[in-house]
Amino acid sequence: MPFLLLTAIDRTRLPEWIRGDVVVEVAISDKGRARDAVLKSLGFGLDDVIVDTLRKWRYQPAKVDGRAVASKHDVYFHFPS
């Protein structure tokens, strides 16, 4: 799942003591736009920060027979990283 444009997670919006993992299922359109669903949460507003960041990312869509198609991928975030 190549990323074309990445925006870093704004760590100033996160509590420093956060420990654990967040898993987000990202549905990527054939245009490289992301839709998301949080599968594993830590709470504390962390999910909102991650989802806001993922929506800013642009992806290279998957291809089947040379044509761009929608796909789904799990993205893992480990804190602290």
LINBEL-V291383 format. One line per field, one symbol per residue. ss: DSSP state (~ for helix, > for strand, _ for the rest). phi: phi as a letter, one per 30 degrees, with the letter a starting at -180 (. if undefined). psi: psi as a letter, one per 40 degrees, with the letter a starting at -180 (. if undefined). A space follows every 10 residues. Layout:
# LINBEL-V291383
ss=???
phi=???
psi=???
This chain:
# LINBEL-V291383
ss=__>>>_____ ~~~______> >>>>>>>>__ ___>>>>>>> _____~~~~~ ~~~~~~_>>_ _>>>__>>>_ >>>>>>>>>_ _
phi=.dccbccddd dddcddddbk bbcbdcccdd ciccbbadcb ccihideddd dedddddccd ddbbhicdbd abbcccbcbd c
psi=ghhdhhhihg eeeihdehha ihhhhhhhie eeihiihhdh ieafeddddd dddddeihih iiihfehhii iiihhhhhhi .
